[in-house]
Amino acid sequence: MDELDLLSRLRPSDENPDPVALAKHRIALLNHAANPAARIATRRWAMPRLAIGAAVLAVITAVGLVIALPGGHQAPSGAFPSGPGTAAHPDGPPAIVLLANAANAAANTPAGKGDWAYTSTVSVFHDVRTHTLRMQTWEKVDGTEGLVREDRDGKITEFKPGIIDAKSPPSLSHPTYRYLTTLPTDPTALRKEIYAQAQKAIDQFGPNGRQLYTVDQWAFQMIGGLVESAAPPALKAALYRVAATVPGVEYVNDTTDAAGRHGIGVAHSVNNSGDRTILIFDRTTYQVMGRATDVHDGRTDSEAVLATGLVEKAGQTP
């Protein structure tokens, strides 16, 4: 099955599908891509999935998937929570308090040691039927080697992709661990970098899709993908502090990840049609647990982050 087959499955009863509708259903397109090679960025990204195969990117470009350019949002007063060891203000907005606590928890979580970044996840997609994907990934910190073990609906495969090539230097949408260590951990500077790269990423799509997304939606999903993966603790803390400045974040008192674990979360829309994603946290430790995405037509997908960190060699776990 190729990407065009996947597109036809999204709107099987319509000979002339609406490009806007196709773009809104891109979650199914990217989550059900059958070719493992199209997942060479082995991190599981919250939607929009930015690190994707070139063939998928070409299809999405054809249907006009575009995000609006940044609009000069200002961070709310006091939105950058204070550093590690400082408790969040108990009377602040719940979403901001949660992200402040998550930042403090991340800052105090050991990264581990080694030359390989490890991530273990389980994902569940509810579409026409339910699909389950269990994945372990090891990426060399410089992005030159990778090992992926996945169980897709009971079919187990292992492959060794190269993660980064000379023509695709690392970025926030296709990072290596080493690249992440070069990013600023000051929230103001990091926010500027995130929004700049979001704009650069969407410039390639042209001007036709501003009605579909806002740059805040794109930035929130970019942050979500990074904090779900192996990343330097200080950077994860800064990412949460930047997330607290994204307009429109909402607190969720109870939600469930793909492993059935209950937690609390912060939610944000993923497009202008009502779809949204929730970044889920343990309500006691404030460690990230995963995410859940609700599509306007009733489809859902969720992910549980089981483990992340650095290890000495591929095949090891933290």
N, C-alpha and C positions, 0 to 999 in steps of 0.2 A: 504493500500500500504506500503510495507517495502522497505528497502534500495536496495535490489536486484532488485525489480521491477523498482525502480528509475534508476538504472544502465542500465537496459535493454531499458528504454525509451531514454537514451542518444544516443545509437547507434542501433536503432531498425533494420536496414537493414544489419547488419554485424554479422555473427554468431561467428566470432572470433575477437572481438574488440581489437584494439591496446591499451595496457595499458597506453601508453603516451597520446593517444587521450582521454581516459577515465579520466585521471588525469587533462587534460586541461579543461574538462567540469565539474569539481567538483563544480563550482559555482552553476550550475543547481541542482546538487545532494543535496547540503546543503541548498540552498534556498527553495527547494520544498519538503523538508522532511515533511511528513504529520503528524508525531507523535509529538505533542507538548512536550512530555516528553523528547524528544531528544534535546530540547532547554533549558535544565535546567540552562545553563548559559544564563540568559534572556537578557543580553546585545546583541545588534545586532552588530556582528563583520564584519568589512570589510574583504574581502577574502585575505589570507587563513583564514577560520573560525576555530579557534583553539579550542574553548570550545564547543565540539560537543559530541553527544551521543556515547557510546562505540560501538554500532552496526555500526554506520556510520564510525567510526574510523577504525574498522576492515575491512570494505569494501575498504576504501581508502588505507589501508596498503596493501591489497591484490593486488591492481593494481599498487603499487610501487610509491606512491606519496612521494617524498623526496625533501628536499631542500639542496643545497650545503652548506658546512660548511663555517664559516667566513674566510675571506681571508686576514685579517690584513689591512683593509682600514684605511687610515689616514684622519682625519677630515681636510677639506680645511682651509687654513689660514683665520682667522676671521669668521669662520662659526658659532661659538657660539655667537648669538646676545647678546647685553648687557641687563641688567635687566630691571624690570618694570620702566616705566616712561622715558626711553631713546628711542628716535626715531630711527628707522632703517635708515641706510645710504641710501639716496635717489638715489645714483648712483650704488648701488650694484646690483647683479643679481636679476631679478624680483622675482624668487621663494624664494630666501633667504630673500629679503625684506618683502615679504608677510608673511613668517613664523615668522620673527622677530616681525612684527606688531601683528600677531595672538598671539604670546607669551605674549606681553605686554598687550593685551586685556584680555587674560585669567587670567593673574596675578592679574588684577584689577576687576575681576568678583566675587561677593560674592558667597560662597558655599551654603549658607543657614544654617539652624540649624535643628537638629533632628537625629534620629537613623535609618532613611530609606533613601536609595538612589533612586531617581526617574528619569526615562527616558521615554520620549514620542517620538515615531517615526512613520513615514509612509514610507513604502517601495513599490516599483513597480518593478515587474519582467516581462520582455518581452521575452517570449519563443515561444512555439506554440501558446499560447494565452497570454493575459496580466493578471497578478495576482497582487492584491493589498493587502497589510498587514498593518493594523494600530495596533500599540502595545503600551500599557502603562505597565511599569514594576516598581515594588517597591521591593527593596532588602534590608533586614536588613544589617546594616553596617558590622556585623560579619559574614554574609553569611548564617545564620541558618534558615532564613525564607524568603519567597518571595511571591509576588502576581503578577499575570500577567493577564491583560485584553487584548484580541486581537480580531480584526475583520478581518477575512481572507476571502476576496471576499464576504463580507456581512454576513458571518457566525460568530456570536459573541460567544466567549467562555471565561471562567475565570477559572483559576486554581492556586493552591498554592504549587509550588514546593519548596523543600529544595535545596538551591543553592550549598552549600559546605558540604561534609561529611568528616569524619575522614580519609578516605582513599584517599581523593583528596584535599590536602592542597592548599590554594590559591597560585596563581602564576600570572605572566603577561598574560598567556593564559587563566586563569580562576580566575579572581581577585575578591576580596571583597573590598568595600570602605575602610574598616579598614586596609586591607593589603596595599592598595595604599598609605595610610598615612605613611607607614614605608619605602617607597622607597626614594632614594636620589633625591634631587631637583637640585643638581649640575649637569649640562649637561654632563660633562665628566664621572662622576661616573654612572649616569643613562644610558648613552650610553653603558658603559661596561656591566651593568646588563642586558640591553635589548639584546645585542648580545650574552651574555652568556646563557640567557634563550632560545633564538632562537636556539642556537646550541643544548642545552639539549632537546628541543622539537623535533628536527629533528633527533637526534641520534637514536630514536626508529624505524625509518623507514628503516634503513640500507643504503647501498652504491649505490643503483641502480638508483637514480633519480637526480643526480647532473646536468644532461643535462636539467632538467625541470626548475629549479629555482636557484636564488642566495640568499644568506642570507640577502642581502640588500632588496630584494623584500619582504622577510618574515618580516624583522624588520619594514619596512614602513607600512605594513598592520597591524602589532601588534600595532604600534603607532596610526594608524587611528582608530582602534577599541576602544582604550582607550580614545582618545579625543572626540569621539562621545558619550561617556557615562558619567555618573556622576563620577567625579574625583576631588580630591583637586585642587584648582586653581593653586597653586604653582607647582604641578606636571604637570598639563596640560601645563603650560608655559614652563617647562623644556622639555616636550615631543616635543613641536614644535621646540625648539632649537636643540634637537637631530635630528629631521626630517630634519633640514637644513644641517646636516652633512652626510645624506645618499646619496651616489653617485647616480646620475641619476635623481634627482628630477627636474621637468620641470614646468614652469609657464603656466597657462591656463587663457586666458583673459576673456572668457565667457563660462559658462556652467550652467546646470539647475539641480536642485535637484528633488526629487520625488513629492514635493508640487508645482512644476512649478516655483520656485523662481530662478531668475538668480543670479549668483555670479561669483567670480573669484576662481582660484584653483591652487593646486599643484598636479601634476600627477607623477605616477611611474608605471613601468611595474609590472605585478603580476606573470608573468612567462616568459619563454624564447621563447614563441610562438606568442608574439605580443599583448596579452591581457593586459589591464592596468586599473587602477583605479584613480579617481580624488577626492581629498579631497577638498570640496567646502567651501568657506568663503563669508560672507557678505562683499561687496567691500567698505563699509563705516565703519562698526564697527569691522570688522575682526573676528567676532564670527563664529565658525564653524557652517555650515548649514547642512552638510550631505556629501554624496559621490555619485559618479556615476562610474559604472564599464562597460567597453566595452569588449566584448568577440570577438575573431578573426572571428567567424562565423556569426557575426551579432546580437547575443543575447546581451541584456543589462539588467542591473538592477540599480536602484538608491534608495537612501534613503534620507529622510529629517528628521533632528533632530529638533523636535518642542520645547522641554524643557528638561532640566536636573537640578538636584540639590538635596539638602537634605530637607526632610520634617519630621514632628514629628511622623507621623504614616502612615501606608499603607492606600491608598485611597485618601490621600491629594495630592495636586499639589502645586508647588512652587508659 
